[in-house]
Amino acid sequence: MGEVKLIGSSGSLFCTRVEWALKLKGVDYEYLQEDLLNKSELLIKSNPVHKKIPVLLHDDKPVVESLVILEYIDETWKGYSLLPQDPHERATARFWAKFVDDKCVIGSWQAMAMQDEGEAKAKAIESVQELYAFIEKQIEGKKFFSGDQIGYLDLVMGWKTLWLSAMEEVGNVKLLDPEKFPSLHQWAENFKEIPIIHECMPQKETLVNYFQGGLNYLRSLAANKP
């Protein structure tokens, strides 16, 4: 099926979900570690619009944006199915995936990044937890979002297993309360136990450093604004 390369960065939840998909499909690939502070010519050439990771190179043809890459992987390599076969279920999975990335991931980052420890931060946490409540309803009564085995939406949600914990530590916040979200908490425990999932996870210390570095960078930019 051709040569496969993944341009990524250790610690990126968007890159790890692509690795999970490749491993579930049994696809051999080469991982190209990217320096995000000194982006390579290959990255810029492969993703000239956003210049962001991840980028999947299949026979030197680039595919960008992690959700798009997951669908590409599912359509290109047969065997293990990531997306449901039923059209309505596929559309529903795509909807929730976009909701997770556009709302939950961004909202969690914003709550983590707030320096204000007062009412504003409390409201930000409350807003994020309102988003989580929608996801909690989707997993109630199920082992995985895709049923008995992990699939597309499980991979998209995988950041809640370890990345969110690192965010909470860096931002001194508690976003995923097991008592408020018991089904989501149990899903995370089930997800982490899968060997393919576990072997691709970075160390938590790596993620803490990753998020702290990103946070420090953004705060330095804000401090230097005229």
Backbone hydrogen bonds, N-H to C=O, Kabsch-Sander energy under -0.5 kcal/mol:
donor,donor_aa,acceptor,acceptor_aa,energy
5,K,57,L,-2.4
6,L,30,E,-2.9
7,I,55,V,-2.9
8,G,6,L,-0.7
8,G,32,L,-2.3
12,S,9,S,-2.2
13,L,11,G,-0.5
16,T,12,S,-2.1
17,R,13,L,-1.7
18,V,14,F,-0.7
19,E,15,C,-2.0
20,W,16,T,-2.6
21,A,17,R,-1.8
22,L,18,V,-2.4
23,K,19,E,-2.5
24,L,20,W,-2.5
25,K,21,A,-1.8
26,G,22,L,-0.6
26,G,23,K,-0.7
27,V,22,L,-2.8
30,E,4,V,-2.0
32,L,6,L,-3.1
32,L,30,E,-0.6
33,Q,31,Y,-0.7
34,E,8,G,-3.2
36,L,34,E,-0.8
38,N,35,D,-1.3
44,I,40,S,-2.1
45,K,41,E,-2.6
46,S,42,L,-2.4
47,N,43,L,-2.6
51,K,47,N,-2.4
55,V,7,I,-1.6
56,L,63,V,-2.8
57,L,5,K,-3.2
57,L,55,V,-0.5
58,H,56,L,-0.6
58,H,61,K,-2.4
59,D,3,E,-3.0
59,D,57,L,-0.6
61,K,58,H,-1.5
63,V,56,L,-2.2
65,E,54,P,-0.9
69,I,65,E,-2.6
70,L,66,S,-2.4
71,E,67,L,-1.7
72,Y,68,V,-2.4
73,I,69,I,-2.8
74,D,70,L,-2.1
75,E,71,E,-2.2
76,T,72,Y,-2.2
77,W,73,I,-2.3
78,K,76,T,-0.6
80,Y,78,K,-0.7
90,R,86,D,-2.5
91,A,87,P,-2.4
92,T,88,H,-2.4
93,A,89,E,-2.4
94,R,90,R,-2.2
95,F,91,A,-2.2
96,W,92,T,-2.3
97,A,93,A,-2.1
98,K,94,R,-2.2
99,F,95,F,-2.2
100,V,96,W,-2.6
101,D,97,A,-2.2
102,D,98,K,-3.0
103,K,99,F,-2.4
104,C,99,F,-1.3
105,V,100,V,-2.9
106,I,101,D,-0.7
107,G,103,K,-2.5
108,S,104,C,-2.4
109,W,105,V,-2.3
110,Q,106,I,-2.5
111,A,107,G,-2.2
112,M,108,S,-2.3
113,A,109,W,-2.5
114,M,110,Q,-1.0
122,A,118,G,-1.8
123,K,119,E,-2.3
124,A,120,A,-1.8
125,I,121,K,-2.4
126,E,122,A,-2.2
127,S,123,K,-2.4
128,V,124,A,-2.0
129,Q,125,I,-2.4
130,E,126,E,-1.6
131,L,127,S,-1.3
132,Y,128,V,-2.3
133,A,129,Q,-1.5
134,F,130,E,-0.7
134,F,131,L,-0.9
135,I,131,L,-1.1
136,E,132,Y,-2.6
137,K,133,A,-1.5
138,Q,134,F,-0.9
139,I,135,I,-1.1
139,I,136,E,-0.6
140,E,136,E,-1.0
142,K,139,I,-2.1
144,F,147,G,-1.6
147,G,144,F,-1.5
148,D,146,S,-0.5
152,Y,82,L,-2.6
155,L,151,G,-2.2
156,V,152,Y,-2.0
157,M,153,L,-2.2
158,G,154,D,-0.6
158,G,155,L,-0.7
159,W,156,V,-0.6
160,K,157,M,-2.3
161,T,158,G,-1.7
164,L,159,W,-2.0
166,A,162,L,-1.8
167,M,163,W,-2.3
168,E,164,L,-2.7
169,E,165,S,-1.8
170,V,166,A,-2.4
171,G,167,M,-2.9
172,N,168,E,-0.9
173,V,168,E,-1.9
177,D,175,L,-1.0
180,K,177,D,-0.6
181,F,177,D,-2.5
185,H,181,F,-2.3
186,Q,182,P,-2.3
187,W,183,S,-2.3
188,A,184,L,-2.1
189,E,185,H,-1.7
190,N,186,Q,-2.4
191,F,187,W,-2.8
192,K,188,A,-2.2
193,E,189,E,-0.9
194,I,191,F,-1.3
198,H,194,I,-2.6
199,E,195,P,-2.5
200,C,196,I,-0.7
200,C,197,I,-0.7
201,M,197,I,-0.6
201,M,198,H,-1.0
207,L,203,Q,-1.6
208,V,204,K,-2.7
209,N,205,E,-2.3
210,Y,206,T,-2.1
211,F,207,L,-2.9
212,Q,208,V,-2.5
213,G,209,N,-2.4
214,G,210,Y,-1.9
215,L,211,F,-2.5
216,N,212,Q,-2.6
217,Y,213,G,-2.1
218,L,214,G,-2.2
219,R,215,L,-2.3
220,S,216,N,-2.1
221,L,217,Y,-1.9
222,A,218,L,-2.2
223,A,219,R,-2.2
224,N,220,S,-1.4
225,K,222,A,-0.9
